[in-house]
Amino acid sequence: MQRIIVIAASAGSLDPLKQIVSALPVPCSASVFIVLHVGPNQAVLPALLGVLTDLAVVHAEDDTPIEQGHVYVAPPGWHMRLETGRIRLDQGPKVNHVRPAADPLFISAAETYRERVVGIVLSGYGDDGTDGLLAIHESGGLALVQDLDEAKVPGMPYAALYGDHPDAFLTAEKIGERVAALCG
């Protein structure tokens, strides 16, 4: 069964994202979804990550089918949610003071794909991803958090620690290895 990997990223997470994406095997049996707090004007993440892998790395588009071996990035200013087999985008209210936010993605993934979801919280300010990671964990999915000592901005990893009991705190390299093993 196809794995769904969801990643929350913010300040200090570009290098960890690069490590994780470059570790993805080709072919990859999973679909990867990334929310990076970039504000409404930056749209370069797919290009930055796309040079690191032979997998397709694209901005998500509303109502498109989810494909294995693709990395989908939430477009600036849009929340990304998952339905059975489809991506949905909306410009609803900010969540945790940001749009895109990880919690809408994580919660929708947990509700739809249950134990097939791997949730990852990386470096960043605030607590985005905490409620969603808890939903993933309670649905039988895997909850991973970047090592607190490695995270350049440990706010999101700390919030995840206090909001849930993640399955593991790992360095970005180890997260990449774990995700690669799940995708192979």
Solvent accessible surface area in square Angstrom, and as a share of the most:
residue,aa,sasa,rsa
1,M,187,0.83
2,Q,39,0.17
3,R,71,0.26
4,I,1,0.00
5,I,0,0.00
6,V,0,0.00
7,I,0,0.00
8,A,0,0.00
9,A,0,0.00
10,S,14,0.09
11,A,38,0.29
12,G,28,0.27
13,S,0,0.00
14,L,67,0.33
15,D,77,0.40
16,P,10,0.06
17,L,0,0.00
18,K,64,0.27
19,Q,79,0.35
20,I,1,0.01
21,V,0,0.00
22,S,61,0.39
23,A,38,0.30
24,L,10,0.05
25,P,38,0.24
26,V,86,0.49
27,P,119,0.75
28,C,6,0.04
29,S,44,0.29
30,A,0,0.00
31,S,0,0.00
32,V,1,0.01
33,F,0,0.00
34,I,0,0.00
35,V,0,0.00
36,L,24,0.12
37,H,39,0.17
38,V,40,0.23
39,G,31,0.30
40,P,103,0.65
41,N,136,0.70
42,Q,107,0.47
43,A,60,0.47
44,V,84,0.48
45,L,10,0.05
46,P,17,0.11
47,A,72,0.56
48,L,72,0.36
49,L,0,0.00
50,G,27,0.26
51,V,126,0.72
52,L,65,0.32
53,T,20,0.12
54,D,129,0.67
55,L,18,0.09
56,A,39,0.30
57,V,19,0.11
58,V,62,0.35
59,H,49,0.22
60,A,3,0.03
61,E,112,0.50
62,D,65,0.34
63,D,61,0.32
64,T,37,0.22
65,P,73,0.46
66,I,22,0.11
67,E,89,0.40
68,Q,99,0.44
69,G,11,0.10
70,H,42,0.19
71,V,0,0.00
72,Y,11,0.04
73,V,4,0.02
74,A,3,0.03
75,P,19,0.12
76,P,22,0.14
77,G,7,0.06
78,W,90,0.32
79,H,0,0.00
80,M,0,0.00
81,R,86,0.31
82,L,5,0.02
83,E,83,0.37
84,T,114,0.66
85,G,32,0.30
86,R,85,0.31
87,I,0,0.00
88,R,84,0.31
89,L,23,0.11
90,D,40,0.21
91,Q,100,0.44
92,G,22,0.22
93,P,114,0.72
94,K,124,0.53
95,V,47,0.27
96,N,50,0.26
97,H,167,0.75
98,V,36,0.21
99,R,65,0.24
100,P,1,0.00
101,A,0,0.00
102,A,0,0.00
103,D,7,0.03
104,P,9,0.06
105,L,0,0.00
106,F,0,0.00
107,I,60,0.31
108,S,15,0.10
109,A,0,0.00
110,A,1,0.01
111,E,121,0.54
112,T,41,0.24
113,Y,17,0.07
114,R,120,0.44
115,E,97,0.43
116,R,56,0.21
117,V,0,0.00
118,V,0,0.00
119,G,0,0.00
120,I,0,0.00
121,V,0,0.00
122,L,0,0.00
123,S,0,0.00
124,G,0,0.00
125,Y,150,0.57
126,G,49,0.47
127,D,72,0.37
128,D,3,0.02
129,G,0,0.00
130,T,16,0.09
131,D,89,0.46
132,G,0,0.00
133,L,0,0.00
134,L,62,0.31
135,A,24,0.18
136,I,0,0.00
137,H,59,0.27
138,E,132,0.59
139,S,17,0.11
140,G,50,0.48
141,G,8,0.08
142,L,30,0.15
143,A,0,0.00
144,L,0,0.00
145,V,0,0.00
146,Q,1,0.01
147,D,38,0.20
148,L,43,0.21
149,D,140,0.73
150,E,68,0.30
151,A,9,0.07
152,K,145,0.61
153,V,24,0.14
154,P,44,0.27
155,G,27,0.26
156,M,0,0.00
157,P,0,0.00
158,Y,97,0.37
159,A,22,0.17
160,A,0,0.00
161,L,55,0.27
162,Y,174,0.66
163,G,32,0.31
164,D,9,0.05
165,H,149,0.67
166,P,18,0.12
167,D,69,0.36
168,A,20,0.15
169,F,66,0.28
170,L,37,0.19
171,T,51,0.30
172,A,0,0.00
173,E,100,0.45
174,K,103,0.43
175,I,0,0.00
176,G,1,0.01
177,E,87,0.39
178,R,94,0.34
179,V,1,0.00
180,A,24,0.19
181,A,83,0.64
182,L,46,0.23
183,C,1,0.00
184,G,81,0.78
